[in-house]
């Protein structure tokens, strides 16, 4: 009796395996969240167009921060297959945020509601079921790409029996957020919780993530890249990566370069959040104080020159007052980001309304 | 001229290296946060004393969740050298939370204020400066051990010129928190943000972390272990890991075992938080609904039997209502934990006051 049983077992195993493969359809989708079209690329910007930007900036623009796909389906599950690089995860981030995915579904109130994460394994190519055992009503999905890794490929899988349709980008207009690791999303727990992505879901507008971890240094070549881009609003959150000297040296020409291409577009300039480590580390505390003082001076200088539609967000209290909003003294956790948004979102909304963008 | 220059370079390098080593003093300290004394061990409990508890429980009790050391010093920096295992970090956690450290300093208002993290490298033994460039006033420190890894060794380093003194455990009494991964600390961003640790800092009491990721299954052997332990309050948060059937089968005898050793000690029983994934995944939604219904039935049954000093915390809305409080649909982020604490802390405080524990 032994042989037939083994054959039966192999047969059943094969069948099950075959079924799983057979019953899923996989799709490659248009990647949204980019400042300008670059075809099917998973890079935020096609940096071959901008040979003069620094190497670090080029490298970081290959990271998936702010990128997403959108589709509708009545599948009872959504899977993803995706490949990233082999590099390790920063100790202050989750692998889900760094090299994973998360997915939102439009709920009955018309709001994007979190539904599941795509957990990466410790290898380059991953396969994961983000949400399962749903009812078979048609739903709209929003799936975010990794914040800190370069995506090499992405396929979205649903049941073979289900309907599937790619959707247009659900967000309108275009707001460019140029900033540091904090804008890029360190240390949100998952991609959809980076603060530009949160602003997109709450306003219905495209907040384009141009966060460049450690490398938002206001370089002229970056001004040359950003200034001609389509933009309804600029949010400039570069101070955390730029010394007071760099802020003094480069801010005025950076803003003027934008103004040369966008005479009226509103520009919000943010101070650095106050680094929690700086309450103890006197060097850090003093550095941030100088950076924030200098950006205030630059802002005033530009205003005094008659440059209009400039707005300023203070860094003070951006993380609340209990000192529990960061993972490492610098990078906001989801708590830190939610407190930042409590402060900056009303200001952003006010500017958007004043300029009739919403 | 080449040779002397090279020699000079080696000499300076050696000197710098030597100085760093020379100017730091390293200390091995008493590890607090344990339910019972087990000497110098970095295990939460000496499981050789409890041979009947399940293997998974034994393994998890080697994790550092809730363990900490305390000292005072006027050093301008605090370093740590620590060794953990080689195992990887869960994709829903940061390495800082899983195998790293974080440090708090008592501020001028007498509150523990976050000061820095100990970032692990991707290796077993780490060395990191948690906080640097402080003024030289004397300060009290609280340093938390990793939530999910087994610590093999820990040495705290301060300037050789500084004073250093180990401190007594700053927390009083003993509250046992028996629960799942959520109690163990997944997915707080760092060790000090696990909810029992947050309760300790806000109340001044020892909330002992007996969170057992995936393995809080109300086993009789675990009841036999926990029941005789010193406790001023029990918080039982085991529902997330226990099916409705297990809850039905084991809760009554578990509570009665505790009552046999602690006739009057208050016991708080928590429902499971509502898993965010369960708003879409019908199987998960139904499983949690049944678990929570069953623990309610067990609670009522015990009350009806005249067992006093039992309290109940509902799982509903523990994570707020915007569905943004988890990293993966199950495990709270710092946002999720802060919302949990908004709900459970007032109840815990009320019970503590009612029973004159604070």
Contacts between the chains, C-beta under 8 A, distances in Angstrom:
chain1	res1	chain2	res2	distance
A	88	B	122	5.6
A	89	B	89	7.3
A	89	B	95	7.0
A	90	B	95	8.0
A	91	B	94	6.4
A	91	B	95	3.9
A	91	B	96	5.2
A	91	B	100	6.2
A	91	B	119	4.2
A	91	B	120	5.7
A	91	B	121	7.7
A	92	B	94	5.8
A	92	B	95	7.9
A	92	B	96	5.8
A	92	B	117	7.2
A	92	B	119	6.8
A	92	B	189	7.8
A	93	B	94	6.0
A	94	B	91	6.4
A	94	B	92	5.8
A	94	B	93	6.0
A	94	B	94	5.7
A	94	B	187	6.9
A	94	B	327	6.1
A	95	B	89	7.0
A	95	B	91	3.8
A	95	B	92	7.9
A	96	B	91	5.2
A	96	B	92	5.8
A	96	B	327	6.0
A	96	B	328	6.7
A	100	B	91	6.2
A	105	B	280	6.3
A	113	B	279	7.0
A	113	B	323	4.9
A	114	B	276	6.1
A	114	B	323	4.9
A	114	B	324	6.1
A	114	B	326	7.4
A	114	B	329	7.4
A	115	B	276	8.0
A	115	B	277	7.1
A	115	B	279	7.6
A	115	B	280	4.7
A	115	B	329	7.3
A	116	B	277	5.7
A	116	B	280	7.3
A	116	B	281	7.9
A	116	B	328	7.2
A	116	B	329	5.3
A	117	B	92	7.2
A	117	B	327	6.5
A	117	B	328	4.3
A	117	B	329	6.8
A	119	B	91	4.2
A	119	B	92	6.8
A	119	B	328	6.9
A	120	B	91	5.7
A	121	B	91	7.7
A	122	B	88	5.5
A	131	B	277	7.0
A	131	B	280	5.3
A	131	B	281	6.3
A	132	B	281	5.6
A	132	B	283	7.7
A	133	B	281	4.6
A	133	B	282	5.1
A	133	B	283	4.4
A	133	B	284	7.1
A	134	B	280	5.1
A	134	B	281	6.6
A	134	B	282	6.8
A	135	B	282	6.5
A	187	B	94	7.0
A	187	B	189	6.5
A	189	B	92	7.8
A	189	B	187	6.5
A	189	B	189	7.5
A	189	B	327	4.1
A	189	B	333	4.3
A	189	B	334	7.9
A	190	B	327	5.6
A	190	B	328	7.7
A	193	B	324	6.9
A	193	B	333	7.9
A	276	B	114	6.1
A	276	B	115	8.0
A	277	B	115	7.1
A	277	B	116	5.7
A	277	B	131	7.0
A	279	B	113	7.1
A	279	B	115	7.6
A	280	B	105	6.4
A	280	B	115	4.7
A	280	B	116	7.3
A	280	B	131	5.3
A	280	B	134	5.2
A	281	B	116	7.9
A	281	B	131	6.3
A	281	B	132	5.6
A	281	B	133	4.6
A	281	B	134	6.6
A	282	B	133	5.1
A	282	B	134	6.8
A	282	B	135	6.5
A	283	B	132	7.7
A	283	B	133	4.4
A	284	B	133	7.1
A	323	B	113	4.8
A	323	B	114	4.9
A	324	B	114	6.1
A	324	B	193	6.8
A	324	B	334	7.4
A	324	B	338	7.9
A	326	B	114	7.4
A	327	B	94	6.1
A	327	B	96	6.1
A	327	B	117	6.5
A	327	B	189	4.1
A	327	B	190	5.6
A	328	B	96	6.7
A	328	B	116	7.2
A	328	B	117	4.4
A	328	B	119	6.9
A	328	B	190	7.8
A	329	B	114	7.4
A	329	B	115	7.3
A	329	B	116	5.3
A	329	B	117	6.8
A	333	B	189	4.3
A	333	B	193	7.9
A	333	B	333	7.0
A	333	B	334	4.4
A	333	B	335	7.8
A	334	B	189	7.9
A	334	B	324	7.4
A	334	B	333	4.4
A	334	B	334	5.6
A	334	B	335	4.2
A	335	B	333	7.8
A	335	B	334	4.2
A	335	B	335	5.4
A	335	B	338	5.8
A	338	B	324	7.9
A	338	B	335	5.8
